[in-house]
Amino acid sequence: MTNKLYTRPFLLLCLSHALFAGSFNMMIPELPSYLTSLGGEDHKGLIIALFTITAGLSRPFSGKLADTVGRLPVMYIGTFACVICSLLYPQLAFVSGFLALRFFHGFSTGFKPTGTAAYVADIVPDGRRGEAMGTLGICLSLGASASPPLGSWLVKQYDINTMFYASATLGVLSMLILANLTETLRDKQPFRLSLLKVGRQDIFDPLALPAAIVMICCYISYGVILTLVPDLSDHLGVENRGTFFTIFTLASVSTRLSAGKISDRLGREPVLKASAILIAIAMITFALADSKPILYLASVLFGLGNGIFSPAINAWTIDLGDPGRKGRAMATMYISLEIAIGGGALIAGWFAGHLSGVFYFAAVASLLGWVYLTWRKGF
């Protein structure tokens, strides 16, 4: 393998991932008010939680299939789930139908990122793994930052169904780009039903456990943010609910590449410790936000912390995991991600009336990630 990173397959994968991120992030700021309009205001915590439950449940399957059938089929399944669910939201415009779709929509992030991470690990130089994950994260962030304001604008100018169809279109474009990539798994197996039978060895890579623990501690905050910030934006008079996502993601983009490179030079754990502190400070700032400027400051801080965290945790997972089971290692880390986001969302939904307390809880959880990394280094 050469030391070249920015190859045609890598750049195409980044573009596909940006469109994929745009597809499912586009609707997030509008979903709480949409569910309320359907009569499901009491179920706001389930918007993210149901999505992450399915994503987490599907990770063992996506990890195993990525290591057997191939990286590309797994990416196709995830992107196709985005397209189908986006097309069905307008058809199932009632509370139970909406919640069922949120559950099935989770298959998208249960499959696509797992296949993408394994594909990246196959094609990039080992010594530039952090940089590669940072670049991929930038592309994901760009898609995630551009799409929420666009989705909110489409809702205001047209209607929410237009937003859903736009989301499906981005998913289709992502799939078309994948068609230009070549499979990287060397010893592919034809699909058979027995491959859907997963055991403990397929669900969990014990070597990746440290990354999973840190992910849970630091990413509870993300589930809290996704659930509470749209309503907090309304409360503070922010006209476009996607504004937070744009600010947060642009701040995240500004640190991802440099953080990835630094983690390649200095190690993953010092970078992760810095990000855990920054995420905790951001959560405290959200708890204190009583004006738009404070909300925007919190958004910037959270984006910076997340941008530092993401490439380092992805690269660390691959470093720790079994080299012959990259898909399983990434699935282990992503399962912990879904547990964190889903748990954070449920807690935020249950205790939405105690806004500041939920943000403080997320800050403490992130600090526990710092404590674990410090303790682990000491031993």
C-alpha positions in Angstrom: 0.0 0.0 0.0 1.4 3.4 -0.9 1.2 6.4 1.4 -1.2 8.2 -0.9 -4.5 9.1 0.8 -6.6 11.2 -1.5 -7.2 8.6 -4.2 -10.3 8.5 -6.5 -12.0 5.7 -4.4 -11.5 7.6 -1.2 -12.8 10.9 -2.6 -15.9 9.2 -4.1 -16.5 7.5 -0.8 -16.3 10.8 1.0 -18.8 12.4 -1.4 -21.2 9.5 -1.0 -21.0 9.8 2.7 -21.7 13.5 2.7 -24.9 12.9 0.7 -25.9 10.1 3.0 -25.4 12.3 6.0 -27.4 15.0 4.3 -30.3 12.6 3.7 -31.0 11.6 7.2 -29.9 14.8 9.0 -32.0 17.0 6.8 -35.2 16.2 8.7 -34.0 16.1 12.3 -34.7 19.8 13.3 -38.3 19.5 12.0 -39.3 16.1 13.4 -40.2 17.2 17.0 -42.7 19.8 15.8 -43.9 17.4 13.1 -44.6 14.7 15.6 -46.4 17.2 17.8 -48.6 18.1 14.8 -49.5 14.4 14.5 -50.6 14.3 18.2 -47.4 12.6 19.5 -45.9 15.4 21.6 -45.3 13.0 24.5 -43.2 10.8 22.3 -40.5 13.2 21.3 -37.8 11.2 23.1 -38.5 8.3 20.8 -37.6 10.2 17.6 -33.9 9.6 18.1 -34.2 6.7 20.5 -36.1 4.4 18.1 -33.7 5.3 15.3 -30.7 4.4 17.4 -32.2 1.2 18.8 -32.5 -0.3 15.3 -29.1 1.0 14.3 -27.5 -0.6 17.3 -29.4 -3.9 16.8 -28.3 -4.1 13.2 -24.6 -3.4 13.9 -23.6 -7.0 14.5 -25.2 -8.0 11.2 -23.6 -5.2 9.3 -20.2 -5.9 10.8 -20.4 -9.6 10.0 -21.7 -9.0 6.5 -19.0 -6.4 5.8 -16.4 -9.0 6.7 -17.9 -11.7 4.6 -20.2 -10.5 1.8 -18.4 -7.2 1.3 -18.2 -3.6 2.2 -20.2 -2.3 -0.7 -23.3 -4.4 -0.2 -23.5 -3.2 3.4 -23.3 0.4 2.3 -26.0 -0.1 -0.3 -28.4 -1.6 2.3 -27.9 1.4 4.6 -28.4 4.0 1.9 -31.4 2.2 0.4 -33.0 2.2 3.9 -32.7 6.0 3.9 -34.3 6.3 0.5 -37.3 4.0 1.3 -38.1 5.5 4.7 -37.9 9.1 3.4 -40.4 8.2 0.7 -42.7 6.6 3.2 -43.0 9.4 5.8 -45.6 11.2 3.8 -47.6 8.0 3.4 -47.6 7.2 7.1 -48.6 10.5 8.6 -49.9 9.3 11.9 -48.1 8.7 15.2 -47.7 4.9 15.1 -46.7 5.0 11.4 -44.2 7.7 12.0 -42.6 5.9 15.0 -42.5 2.7 13.0 -40.6 4.5 10.3 -38.1 6.0 12.8 -37.5 2.4 14.0 -36.8 1.1 10.5 -34.9 4.2 9.4 -32.2 3.2 12.0 -31.1 0.5 9.6 -29.5 3.2 7.5 -26.9 4.2 10.1 -26.6 0.6 11.3 -25.2 -0.4 7.9 -23.8 2.5 5.9 -21.2 3.9 8.4 -20.0 0.3 9.3 -19.3 -0.5 5.6 -17.8 2.9 5.0 -15.3 2.7 7.9 -14.2 -0.9 6.9 -13.8 0.3 3.3 -11.6 3.2 4.4 -9.5 1.0 6.6 -8.8 -1.2 3.5 -7.7 1.6 1.2 -5.8 4.2 3.4 -2.2 3.9 4.7 -2.1 2.8 8.3 0.0 5.8 9.3 -2.6 8.2 8.0 -5.7 6.5 9.5 -6.5 9.4 11.8 -6.2 11.9 9.0 -8.4 9.7 6.8 -11.1 9.5 9.4 -10.9 13.2 9.9 -11.4 13.9 6.2 -14.3 11.5 6.1 -15.8 13.2 9.1 -15.4 16.6 7.5 -17.4 15.3 4.5 -20.1 13.8 6.7 -20.2 17.1 8.7 -20.6 19.2 5.6 -23.5 17.1 4.5 -25.0 17.2 8.0 -24.5 21.0 8.3 -25.9 22.0 4.9 -29.0 19.8 5.0 -30.9 20.8 8.2 -31.3 24.5 7.2 -32.2 23.4 3.7 -34.8 21.0 5.2 -36.3 23.8 7.4 -36.4 26.2 4.4 -38.2 23.6 2.3 -40.8 23.1 5.1 -41.3 26.9 5.4 -41.5 27.5 1.6 -43.4 24.4 0.6 -44.3 21.6 3.1 -42.7 18.9 5.1 -43.4 16.3 2.4 -41.2 18.2 0.1 -38.4 17.9 2.6 -38.9 14.1 2.9 -38.7 13.8 -0.9 -35.5 15.9 -1.0 -34.1 13.6 1.7 -34.8 10.6 -0.5 -33.1 12.3 -3.5 -29.9 12.8 -1.6 -29.9 9.1 -0.7 -30.3 8.1 -4.3 -27.4 10.3 -5.3 -25.3 8.6 -2.6 -26.1 5.2 -4.0 -25.2 6.2 -7.6 -21.8 7.3 -6.4 -21.2 4.0 -4.7 -21.8 2.3 -8.0 -18.4 3.7 -9.2 -16.5 2.0 -6.4 -14.8 -1.5 -6.5 -15.2 -4.0 -3.7 -12.1 -4.1 -1.4 -12.9 -7.3 0.6 -10.5 -10.0 -0.8 -12.2 -13.2 0.3 -15.8 -12.4 -0.4 -18.5 -15.0 0.3 -21.8 -15.3 -1.5 -24.7 -14.2 0.7 -26.6 -17.0 2.4 -29.1 -16.9 5.2 -26.7 -18.6 7.7 -24.7 -15.4 7.6 -27.5 -13.6 9.4 -27.0 -15.9 12.4 -24.8 -14.0 14.8 -23.1 -15.2 17.9 -21.3 -13.4 20.7 -18.1 -13.4 18.6 -19.9 -11.4 15.9 -21.5 -8.9 18.2 -18.6 -7.8 20.3 -14.8 -7.4 19.7 -13.3 -7.4 23.3 -10.2 -5.6 21.9 -12.3 -2.6 21.1 -13.9 -2.3 24.5 -12.0 0.7 25.7 -13.2 2.7 22.6 -16.7 1.6 23.3 -16.6 2.8 26.9 -15.3 6.2 26.0 -17.9 6.5 23.2 -20.8 5.8 25.6 -19.5 8.4 28.1 -18.9 11.2 25.6 -21.8 10.6 23.1 -24.7 10.6 25.6 -24.4 14.4 25.0 -25.3 13.9 21.3 -28.6 12.2 22.1 -29.4 15.0 24.5 -28.6 17.6 21.9 -30.6 16.1 19.1 -33.7 15.9 21.4 -33.6 19.2 23.3 -31.9 21.8 21.1 -34.7 22.2 18.5 -37.1 23.1 21.3 -34.4 25.2 23.1 -33.9 27.1 19.8 -37.6 27.8 19.6 -37.6 29.0 23.2 -34.8 31.4 22.5 -36.4 32.7 19.3 -34.1 31.2 16.7 -36.1 31.3 13.5 -34.5 28.4 11.6 -34.1 25.3 13.8 -31.3 24.1 11.5 -29.1 27.0 12.6 -27.6 25.1 15.6 -26.7 22.2 13.3 -24.9 24.5 10.9 -22.9 26.3 13.6 -22.1 23.0 15.4 -21.0 21.2 12.2 -18.9 24.1 10.8 -17.1 24.2 14.2 -16.7 20.4 14.0 -15.3 20.6 10.5 -12.6 23.1 11.6 -11.0 20.6 14.0 -11.5 17.2 12.4 -8.6 17.1 10.0 -6.0 18.6 12.4 -7.3 16.4 15.2 -6.9 13.3 13.1 -3.4 14.3 12.1 -2.5 15.1 15.7 -3.8 11.7 16.9 -1.6 10.0 14.2 1.5 11.7 15.8 0.7 12.0 19.5 -1.7 9.1 20.0 -5.4 8.7 20.2 -5.9 8.9 24.0 -4.5 12.5 24.6 -6.8 13.8 21.9 -9.8 12.0 23.3 -9.1 13.3 26.8 -9.0 16.9 25.4 -12.3 16.4 23.5 -14.0 14.9 26.6 -13.2 18.1 28.6 -14.4 20.3 25.8 -17.7 18.4 25.4 -18.4 18.7 29.1 -17.8 22.5 28.9 -20.2 22.7 26.0 -22.9 20.9 27.9 -22.5 23.2 30.9 -22.8 26.2 28.5 -26.0 24.7 27.0 -27.4 24.4 30.5 -26.7 28.1 31.1 -28.0 29.3 27.7 -30.6 32.0 28.2 -30.0 33.9 24.9 -29.1 33.3 21.3 -25.4 34.2 21.7 -24.9 31.7 24.5 -26.7 29.0 22.5 -24.4 29.7 19.6 -21.3 29.7 21.8 -22.4 26.3 23.2 -22.9 25.1 19.6 -19.4 26.1 18.7 -17.9 24.5 21.8 -19.8 21.2 21.2 -18.8 21.2 17.5 -15.1 21.7 18.4 -15.2 18.9 21.0 -17.1 16.6 18.6 -14.7 17.3 15.7 -11.7 16.4 17.9 -13.4 13.3 19.3 -14.7 11.6 16.1 -11.6 10.9 14.0 -9.6 9.9 17.1 -12.2 7.4 18.3 -12.7 5.9 14.9 -9.0 5.5 14.3 -8.5 4.1 17.9 -11.1 1.5 17.3 -9.3 0.2 14.2 -6.0 0.4 16.1 -7.4 -1.7 18.9 -9.4 -4.2 17.0 -8.6 -7.5 15.3 -6.9 -6.6 12.0 -8.8 -9.5 10.3 -12.2 -8.4 11.6 -12.3 -4.6 11.0 -16.1 -4.7 10.4 -16.7 -6.3 13.8 -14.4 -3.8 15.6 -16.3 -0.9 14.0 -19.6 -2.5 14.7 -18.7 -2.8 18.4 -17.8 0.9 18.5 -21.0 1.9 16.6 -23.2 -0.2 18.9 -21.8 1.8 21.8 -22.5 5.0 19.8 -26.2 4.0 19.4 -26.5 3.1 23.1 -25.1 6.5 24.0 -27.3 8.5 21.6 -30.4 6.5 22.3 -29.9 6.6 26.0 -29.2 10.3 25.9 -32.3 10.9 23.8 -34.5 8.8 26.2 -33.2 10.6 29.2 -33.7 14.0 27.5 -37.3 13.0 26.6 -38.2 11.8 30.1 -36.7 14.8 31.9 -37.3 17.5 29.2 -38.9 19.6 31.9 -35.6 19.8 33.7 -33.6 21.1 30.8 -30.5 22.4 32.7 -30.3 19.2 34.7 -30.2 17.0 31.6 -27.3 19.1 30.2 -25.4 18.9 33.5 -25.9 15.1 33.5 -24.4 14.9 30.0 -21.4 17.0 31.1 -20.8 14.6 34.0 -21.0 11.6 31.7 -18.3 13.1 29.4 -16.1 13.8 32.3 -16.3 10.2 33.3 -14.9 9.4 29.8 -11.9 11.6 30.8 -11.6 9.8 34.1 -11.6 6.4 32.4 -8.9 7.4 29.9 -6.8 8.8 32.7 -7.2 5.7 34.8 -6.5 3.4 31.8 -3.3 5.3 31.0 -2.2 4.9 34.6 -2.6 1.2 34.4 
